[in-house]
Amino acid sequence: MKRMPFTCVLAILICLGGATAVAQSTTPSGTWTFTGYGLYAYWLDGFIPSGVSIDILYTGAQIVPGLDTIIEDDPGAGWQTNDFYLNADGSRYGGPEPAGGNTSPTYNQPALLNVLGPTSGGNSQTTFDQAEFLNDFGIRQGILWNPEQKRNLLEGFLFYRLRYDRNSVATEWGQETTLLSESNLPDRDQILSNAVLGGLSLNTVATDEVHKTQQGIYGEASVEWAPSFFFNSIGGSDFYRLNATLKIFQTLFTSSTADGSLNLFSGYLADYFGVDYSAGGYVPFYVYESFGGRYWRADNSTTVHGLNDGMYTPGLKILNNLELRVVGPGIVWRDLAPALFVFLDTAYDPDRTQSTVLASTGLGIYVDCFELANLNLYFAYPLAGSRISGSSYTISAAFDLAF
């Protein structure tokens, strides 16, 4: 058996090192489909795998002729770091106190940052370790068929959503307490959350395998309900969440080699718009730190580049990411392609006491790694809101694009 070239092995390992894509609903490729692979990462700044997730799809039980009935299970488990930004009295954490003892006004505008790995944006007070187990199990039923793409165009979905988090002091920092451990929240130490998620999704997004561009729209509306009586005594979940998501992709230009097998220079626009509302008897902090939906966006996935993540509040949240992505020629292989992206991110959270409007702009480079992940490095400059550290810009790395 021939050995795989070392460069190929290295590229695949890098791509898998933290594949946490914010995806559209996965499309089955047969009776059984195993896809949506992702790895948790923790050690060495988030580059060493510490867990795994996968999407398992089964299409062998068709209910409506001519439409896919998809039984789906999405388990995942791993060890990671997270951040928490509330003081013990419930006020927003404004950053470390300076030598004089008073908190500097520079830190009094909490915002959002892409927290990648254990040392990329938190500190000894905000950062904690988290063991996590997630599983979504349910059904997706086609309502309308897309004959061109040979898949469901419009789907209804219903899922049982299980989540267990066990939190502890982040060992890498060597401290004895964190903001989370000093709080009196019922999910401070752990939470077992059981919820039901239902909704509709429309998907016309197609990816050009040669040029690595995308074209089409993905729209979704969902309701998530986790009442207290639904075995939610551990951690106190008692909430509902309404979510609407719209993603638009528009190819601008493409060019390839004479035989059409390799990309040369191509570009497309990508826009994500999300509205999220959560309320109830008790909204766990993982809910108000995230955007919901079929594939929810939480800490460790980019929201507003360059600002601190995990600082939303329960209630209404609105987010928009606009990007121009330009893809260059493949590096040795067609599916290992360098690219450039320019972004403008905006967010609105009217329940925040300060800086209710957040915005940033910047640019970055990334490598499309065999359609598994997009390893990227970016520069971000805040336009509204500021980082906890008070710095005017940030340079950061991530394992995938925001969406």
C-alpha positions as CSV (number, residue, x, y, z in Angstrom):
1,M,0.0,0.0,0.0
2,K,1.4,3.4,-0.9
3,R,2.1,5.8,1.9
4,M,0.3,9.1,1.9
5,P,2.7,12.0,1.4
6,F,3.7,13.8,4.6
7,T,2.5,17.2,3.4
8,C,-1.0,15.7,2.8
9,V,-1.1,14.1,6.3
10,L,0.0,17.4,7.8
11,A,-2.6,19.4,5.9
12,I,-5.4,17.0,6.9
13,L,-4.4,17.1,10.6
14,I,-4.3,20.9,10.6
15,C,-7.7,21.1,9.0
16,L,-9.2,18.6,11.5
17,G,-7.5,20.3,14.5
18,G,-10.6,22.4,15.2
19,A,-13.2,22.0,12.5
20,T,-16.1,23.9,14.0
21,A,-18.0,25.1,11.0
22,V,-21.2,26.9,11.3
23,A,-23.1,24.8,8.7
24,Q,-26.2,24.6,6.8
25,S,-28.2,21.4,7.3
26,T,-26.1,18.5,6.0
27,T,-27.2,16.7,2.9
28,P,-27.3,12.9,2.8
29,S,-25.2,11.1,0.2
30,G,-26.7,7.6,0.6
31,T,-28.8,5.5,2.9
32,W,-26.2,6.2,5.6
33,T,-24.1,9.4,5.7
34,F,-21.4,10.2,8.2
35,T,-20.5,13.9,7.9
36,G,-20.1,17.1,9.9
37,Y,-16.9,15.9,11.5
38,G,-15.5,18.3,14.1
39,L,-13.0,18.1,16.9
40,Y,-12.9,19.9,20.2
41,A,-9.4,21.4,20.9
42,Y,-7.9,22.5,24.2
43,W,-4.1,22.1,24.8
44,L,-1.4,24.2,23.1
45,D,-3.7,27.1,22.4
46,G,-6.4,24.9,21.1
47,F,-4.4,22.9,18.6
48,I,-4.5,19.5,20.2
49,P,-7.8,17.6,19.8
50,S,-9.7,16.9,23.1
51,G,-13.0,15.6,21.8
52,V,-15.1,14.8,18.6
53,S,-18.5,15.4,17.1
54,I,-20.2,13.9,14.0
55,D,-23.5,14.0,12.1
56,I,-25.1,10.6,11.3
57,L,-27.9,10.6,8.7
58,Y,-30.2,7.8,7.7
59,T,-32.6,8.0,4.7
60,G,-33.9,4.4,4.6
61,A,-37.4,5.2,6.0
62,Q,-39.1,7.4,3.4
63,I,-42.4,8.7,4.6
64,V,-43.4,10.9,1.6
65,P,-42.6,9.6,-1.9
66,G,-40.2,11.8,-3.8
67,L,-39.0,13.6,-0.7
68,D,-36.2,12.7,1.7
69,T,-37.0,11.6,5.2
70,I,-33.8,12.0,7.2
71,I,-33.3,10.5,10.7
72,E,-30.4,12.4,12.2
73,D,-28.2,12.0,15.2
74,D,-25.5,14.6,16.0
75,P,-23.4,13.5,19.1
76,G,-20.4,15.3,20.3
77,A,-18.2,15.3,23.5
78,G,-15.0,16.9,24.5
79,W,-13.0,19.2,26.8
80,Q,-12.7,22.9,26.1
81,T,-12.4,26.3,27.7
82,N,-15.1,28.9,27.9
83,D,-15.5,32.5,29.2
84,F,-18.0,34.1,31.6
85,Y,-18.3,37.9,32.1
86,L,-20.6,38.6,35.0
87,N,-19.6,39.7,38.5
88,A,-21.1,38.0,41.6
89,D,-23.7,40.8,42.0
90,G,-24.9,40.3,38.4
91,S,-23.2,43.4,36.9
92,R,-21.1,43.1,33.8
93,Y,-17.4,42.4,34.2
94,G,-15.4,45.4,33.0
95,G,-11.9,44.1,33.0
96,P,-9.0,43.7,35.5
97,E,-8.5,46.6,37.9
98,P,-5.5,48.7,37.3
99,A,-2.8,49.3,40.0
100,G,-4.8,52.2,41.5
101,G,-7.6,49.9,42.4
102,N,-10.4,51.5,40.3
103,T,-11.7,49.9,37.2
104,S,-10.6,52.0,34.2
105,P,-13.4,53.4,32.0
106,T,-11.6,51.9,29.0
107,Y,-13.0,48.5,30.0
108,N,-16.6,49.5,30.6
109,Q,-17.9,48.6,27.2
110,P,-18.1,44.8,27.1
111,A,-18.3,43.3,23.7
112,L,-17.7,40.1,21.7
113,L,-14.4,38.3,20.9
114,N,-13.7,35.1,19.0
115,V,-12.4,32.9,21.9
116,L,-10.3,30.3,20.2
117,G,-8.5,27.9,22.6
118,P,-7.6,28.5,26.2
119,T,-5.4,31.5,25.9
120,S,-6.8,33.6,23.0
121,G,-9.0,36.1,24.7
122,G,-9.9,35.3,28.3
123,N,-8.0,35.8,31.5
124,S,-7.7,34.1,34.9
125,Q,-11.0,35.6,36.0
126,T,-13.2,35.0,33.0
127,T,-11.8,31.7,31.7
128,F,-13.0,28.3,32.9
129,D,-12.6,24.6,31.8
130,Q,-15.7,22.8,30.6
131,A,-16.4,19.1,29.9
132,E,-19.3,19.0,27.4
133,F,-21.6,16.4,25.9
134,L,-24.1,17.3,23.3
135,N,-26.6,15.3,21.3
136,D,-29.4,16.3,18.9
137,F,-31.6,13.4,17.7
138,G,-34.6,13.8,15.5
139,I,-36.1,13.9,12.0
140,R,-36.0,16.1,9.0
141,Q,-38.9,15.7,6.6
142,G,-38.8,17.1,3.1
143,I,-41.8,19.3,2.1
144,L,-40.6,20.6,-1.3
145,W,-38.0,19.0,-3.6
146,N,-35.1,20.7,-5.5
147,P,-34.8,18.7,-8.7
148,E,-31.6,20.5,-9.8
149,Q,-29.7,19.7,-6.6
150,K,-31.5,16.4,-6.0
151,R,-32.2,17.2,-2.4
152,N,-35.0,18.7,-0.2
153,L,-35.6,22.3,-0.9
154,L,-37.9,23.0,2.1
155,E,-37.7,20.9,5.2
156,G,-39.5,20.6,8.5
157,F,-37.4,19.4,11.4
158,L,-38.1,18.2,15.0
159,F,-35.2,17.3,17.4
160,Y,-34.7,16.3,21.0
161,R,-31.7,18.4,22.2
162,L,-29.6,17.1,25.1
163,R,-26.7,19.0,26.7
164,Y,-24.5,18.3,29.7
165,D,-21.8,20.8,30.8
166,R,-19.5,20.3,33.8
167,N,-17.5,23.4,34.6
168,S,-14.4,23.8,36.7
169,V,-11.6,26.4,37.3
170,A,-9.3,26.6,34.3
171,T,-6.2,24.7,35.3
172,E,-3.9,26.4,32.9
173,W,-4.3,29.7,34.8
174,G,-3.5,28.2,38.2
175,Q,-6.1,30.3,40.0
176,E,-8.5,29.1,42.7
177,T,-11.7,30.9,41.6
178,T,-13.3,32.4,38.5
179,L,-16.2,34.8,37.9
180,L,-18.3,31.8,37.2
181,S,-17.3,29.9,40.4
182,E,-18.0,33.0,42.5
183,S,-21.5,33.4,41.0
184,N,-24.7,32.0,42.5
185,L,-26.2,30.8,39.2
186,P,-27.8,27.4,39.3
187,D,-25.7,26.2,36.3
188,R,-22.5,27.5,37.8
189,D,-21.0,24.0,38.3
190,Q,-23.0,21.9,35.9
191,I,-26.1,21.7,33.8
192,L,-28.2,18.9,32.3
193,S,-30.5,20.6,29.7
194,N,-33.2,18.8,27.8
195,A,-35.0,20.7,25.1
196,V,-37.2,20.2,22.0
197,L,-36.3,22.1,18.8
198,G,-38.6,22.4,15.9
199,G,-38.7,24.5,12.7
200,L,-38.5,25.0,9.0
201,S,-35.4,25.4,6.7
202,L,-35.0,26.3,3.1
203,N,-31.7,25.5,1.3
204,T,-30.5,26.4,-2.2
205,V,-26.8,26.8,-1.4
206,A,-24.5,25.1,-3.9
207,T,-20.7,25.0,-3.6
208,D,-18.5,25.1,-6.7
209,E,-16.0,22.3,-6.2
210,V,-13.4,23.8,-8.5
211,H,-13.6,27.5,-7.6
212,K,-14.6,27.0,-3.9
213,T,-17.3,29.7,-4.2
214,Q,-20.9,29.4,-3.0
215,Q,-24.2,30.5,-4.5
216,G,-27.7,30.4,-3.0
217,I,-29.6,31.1,0.2
218,Y,-30.2,29.2,3.4
219,G,-33.1,30.3,5.6
220,E,-34.3,28.9,8.9
221,A,-36.9,29.6,11.6
222,S,-37.0,27.6,14.8
223,V,-38.4,27.4,18.3
224,E,-36.5,25.7,21.1
225,W,-38.3,24.9,24.4
226,A,-36.7,23.6,27.6
227,P,-39.4,23.7,30.4
228,S,-38.4,23.0,34.0
229,F,-40.5,19.8,34.2
230,F,-38.6,18.2,31.2
231,F,-36.0,16.6,33.5
232,N,-34.2,20.0,33.9
233,S,-33.6,20.1,37.7
234,I,-29.8,20.0,37.3
235,G,-28.8,23.5,36.3
236,G,-32.4,24.9,36.3
237,S,-33.1,25.2,32.6
238,D,-36.5,26.7,32.1
239,F,-36.6,28.8,28.8
240,Y,-37.8,29.1,25.3
241,R,-35.8,30.5,22.3
242,L,-37.0,31.9,19.0
243,N,-34.5,32.1,16.2
244,A,-34.4,33.2,12.5
245,T,-31.4,32.8,10.3
246,L,-30.7,33.9,6.7
247,K,-27.5,33.2,4.8
248,I,-27.0,34.6,1.3
249,F,-24.1,33.7,-1.0
250,Q,-23.5,35.4,-4.4
251,T,-20.7,34.4,-6.8
252,L,-19.1,37.5,-8.3
253,F,-16.5,36.0,-10.7
254,T,-14.6,32.8,-11.4
255,S,-11.6,31.8,-13.5
256,S,-9.9,28.5,-13.9
257,T,-7.2,26.7,-15.9
258,A,-7.8,25.9,-19.6
259,D,-9.1,22.4,-18.8
260,G,-11.4,23.8,-16.1
261,S,-9.9,21.5,-13.4
262,L,-8.2,24.0,-11.2
263,N,-9.3,27.4,-9.8
264,L,-7.2,30.5,-10.6
265,F,-8.9,33.5,-9.1
266,S,-12.6,33.6,-7.9
267,G,-14.7,35.6,-5.5
268,Y,-18.1,35.7,-3.8
269,L,-20.1,37.7,-1.3
270,A,-21.4,36.0,1.9
271,D,-23.9,37.5,4.3
272,Y,-25.3,36.1,7.6
273,F,-28.3,37.7,9.3
274,G,-29.6,36.3,12.6
275,V,-32.3,37.3,15.1
276,D,-32.5,35.5,18.4
277,Y,-34.8,35.9,21.4
278,S,-34.7,33.9,24.7
279,A,-36.8,34.2,27.9
280,G,-38.3,32.1,30.6
281,G,-38.1,31.1,34.3
282,Y,-34.3,30.7,34.0
283,V,-32.2,31.1,30.9
284,P,-28.9,29.3,31.3
285,F,-25.8,31.3,30.5
286,Y,-24.9,29.1,27.6
287,V,-28.2,30.2,26.0
288,Y,-27.8,33.9,26.4
289,E,-24.1,33.7,25.3
290,S,-25.2,32.1,21.9
291,F,-27.4,32.4,18.9
292,G,-29.8,29.5,18.6
293,G,-31.2,27.5,15.7
294,R,-30.4,24.2,14.1
295,Y,-26.7,24.8,14.3
296,W,-26.4,27.3,17.1
297,R,-23.5,29.8,17.3
298,A,-21.8,29.9,20.7
299,D,-18.4,30.7,22.2
300,N,-15.5,29.6,20.0
301,S,-17.4,30.6,16.8
302,T,-17.0,34.0,15.5
303,T,-19.8,36.5,16.0
304,V,-18.2,40.0,15.9
305,H,-14.6,39.6,14.9
306,G,-12.1,41.1,17.4
307,L,-14.5,41.7,20.3
308,N,-15.1,39.5,23.4
309,D,-17.5,36.6,22.9
310,G,-20.0,35.4,25.4
311,M,-21.2,38.8,26.6
312,Y,-24.7,38.9,25.3
313,T,-27.8,39.0,27.6
314,P,-31.1,37.1,27.7
315,G,-33.6,38.7,25.4
316,L,-33.3,40.0,21.9
317,K,-30.0,39.7,19.9
318,I,-29.4,40.7,16.3
319,L,-26.3,39.9,14.3
320,N,-25.1,40.5,10.7
321,N,-21.8,39.3,9.1
322,L,-20.9,40.6,5.6
323,E,-17.9,39.2,3.9
324,L,-16.1,39.3,0.5
325,R,-14.1,36.1,0.0
326,V,-11.5,35.8,-2.8
327,V,-10.1,32.4,-3.5
328,G,-6.7,31.8,-5.2
329,P,-5.2,28.7,-7.0
330,G,-4.8,25.5,-5.2
331,I,-1.7,24.6,-3.2
332,V,-0.5,21.3,-4.8
333,W,-4.1,20.0,-4.6
334,R,-7.4,21.5,-5.9
335,D,-8.9,21.2,-2.4
336,L,-6.2,23.0,-0.6
337,A,-6.7,26.6,-1.6
338,P,-5.6,30.0,-0.1
339,A,-8.1,32.8,0.1
340,L,-8.6,36.4,1.4
341,F,-11.6,37.7,3.1
342,V,-12.7,41.3,4.1
343,F,-15.5,41.6,6.7
344,L,-18.0,44.0,8.3
345,D,-19.7,42.7,11.4
346,T,-22.5,44.3,13.4
347,A,-24.6,43.2,16.4
348,Y,-27.4,44.7,18.4
349,D,-28.4,43.7,21.9
350,P,-30.9,46.2,23.4
351,D,-30.8,44.6,26.9
352,R,-27.1,45.4,27.4
353,T,-26.5,48.2,29.8
354,Q,-23.6,49.6,27.7
355,S,-22.6,49.5,24.1
356,T,-25.8,48.0,22.7
357,V,-24.5,48.4,19.2
358,L,-21.3,46.5,18.3
359,A,-19.4,46.5,15.1
360,S,-15.9,45.7,13.7
361,T,-14.2,45.5,10.3
362,G,-11.0,44.0,9.1
363,L,-9.5,41.4,6.8
364,G,-7.9,38.0,6.9
365,I,-6.4,35.1,5.0
366,Y,-7.5,31.5,5.1
367,V,-6.8,28.1,3.6
368,D,-9.7,26.0,2.4
369,C,-8.6,22.6,3.7
370,F,-10.2,19.8,1.7
371,E,-13.7,21.2,2.6
372,L,-13.1,20.1,6.2
373,A,-12.2,23.5,7.7
374,N,-10.9,26.9,6.9
375,L,-7.7,27.7,8.8
376,N,-7.6,31.5,9.1
377,L,-5.7,34.5,10.5
378,Y,-7.3,37.9,10.7
379,F,-6.9,41.5,11.7
380,A,-10.0,43.1,13.3
381,Y,-10.6,46.8,14.2
382,P,-13.6,47.6,16.5
383,L,-15.9,50.3,15.2
384,A,-18.4,50.2,18.1
385,G,-17.7,48.6,21.4
386,S,-14.3,47.7,22.8
387,R,-12.3,44.7,23.9
388,I,-12.0,43.8,27.6
389,S,-8.2,44.4,27.3
390,G,-8.8,47.9,26.0
391,S,-6.6,47.3,22.9
392,S,-7.8,49.1,19.7
393,Y,-7.3,46.1,17.4
394,T,-6.6,42.4,17.5
395,I,-4.8,39.8,15.4
396,S,-6.3,36.3,15.9
397,A,-6.5,32.8,14.4
398,A,-9.4,30.5,14.0
399,F,-10.2,27.1,12.5
400,D,-13.2,28.1,10.5
401,L,-15.0,31.0,9.0
402,A,-17.9,32.6,10.8
403,F,-20.4,30.9,8.6
